[in-house]
Amino acid sequence: QVQLVESGGGLVQAGGSLRLSCAASGRPFSSRPMGWFRQAPGKEREFVAAIGWSGGSTYYADSVKGRFTISRDNAKKTVYLQMNSTKPEDTAVYYCAVGRAFASPTTTPDEYDYWGQGTQVTVSS
């Protein structure tokens, strides 16, 4: 089992920044890809960003590319999402997720085995 706890969400004005954190506990973390997804009211959960188990590869949704940065600290078993130049359309519950050991990072939710409880991000216009 892997337990994930997100933090850092909140209210921010458009154009502002937030840094989300996701702390993992339980099974080995450093061998697994990590992802961030989000879900806005009435919408499907969508991919935001993913990072390989070594941190050497990152992937972003087109909607956040150039504004968000995913990173990880395997020693702290934590993955981060730095959100800059935020927009009202970034408003959603943000979830972190853990992928399968030594798998490549993916944009598909079904490829992730464990999920956090989510943290609310609200961007005001």
TILUM-582262 format. One line per 2 residues: number of its first residue (from 1); for each residue x, y, z of C-alpha. Coordinates in steps of 0.25 Angstrom, whole numbers, always signed. Layout:
// residues N
NUM	X,Y,Z | ...
// end
This chain:
// residues 125
1	+0,+0,+0 | +4,+14,-2
3	-2,+26,+5 | -2,+40,-2
5	-5,+53,+5 | -7,+66,-3
7	-5,+80,+2 | -3,+94,-2
9	-16,+96,-9 | -24,+109,-6
11	-29,+122,-12 | -20,+130,-22
13	-23,+142,-31 | -21,+140,-46
15	-7,+141,-49 | -2,+137,-36
17	+5,+124,-32 | +3,+112,-23
19	+12,+100,-20 | +5,+87,-17
21	+12,+76,-10 | +9,+61,-9
23	+16,+53,+2 | +16,+38,+0
25	+17,+27,+11 | +17,+12,+10
27	+23,+4,-1 | +35,+8,-9
29	+34,+22,-15 | +46,+25,-23
31	+44,+14,-33 | +30,+19,-38
33	+25,+30,-47 | +16,+40,-41
35	+5,+49,-47 | -4,+60,-44
37	-18,+60,-49 | -29,+70,-46
39	-45,+70,-47 | -53,+82,-48
41	-68,+82,-44 | -76,+74,-55
43	-64,+70,-62 | -56,+58,-64
45	-43,+56,-57 | -32,+61,-66
47	-17,+59,-67 | -8,+71,-62
49	+6,+66,-61 | +15,+54,-59
51	+29,+50,-55 | +38,+38,-57
53	+43,+30,-45 | +57,+36,-46
55	+51,+50,-49 | +58,+51,-63
57	+45,+51,-71 | +34,+60,-70
59	+21,+62,-77 | +10,+73,-77
61	-4,+75,-82 | -4,+86,-93
63	-13,+94,-84 | -2,+96,-73
65	+11,+94,-82 | +20,+106,-79
67	+13,+110,-66 | +13,+98,-57
69	+26,+90,-53 | +26,+76,-47
71	+37,+71,-39 | +41,+61,-28
73	+50,+58,-16 | +51,+43,-15
75	+59,+45,-1 | +47,+52,+4
77	+37,+43,-3 | +30,+56,-8
79	+25,+61,-22 | +22,+75,-25
81	+14,+83,-35 | +18,+98,-36
83	+7,+106,-42 | +10,+119,-48
85	+2,+129,-56 | -10,+123,-51
87	-24,+124,-58 | -38,+123,-54
89	-39,+110,-62 | -29,+104,-53
91	-39,+103,-42 | -41,+89,-38
93	-38,+78,-28 | -24,+74,-31
95	-20,+59,-28 | -6,+53,-28
97	-5,+38,-32 | +6,+27,-32
99	+9,+19,-44 | +14,+5,-45
101	+28,+1,-41 | +38,+4,-53
103	+27,+8,-62 | +28,+20,-71
105	+20,+32,-67 | +6,+33,-74
107	-5,+42,-76 | -16,+31,-73
109	-22,+30,-59 | -24,+15,-60
111	-9,+13,-61 | -8,+19,-47
113	-10,+10,-35 | -11,+19,-23
115	-18,+33,-21 | -18,+44,-11
117	-30,+50,-5 | -29,+63,-13
119	-26,+78,-10 | -35,+89,-15
121	-29,+100,-23 | -38,+112,-26
123	-33,+123,-36 | -41,+136,-35
125	-42,+145,-47
// end
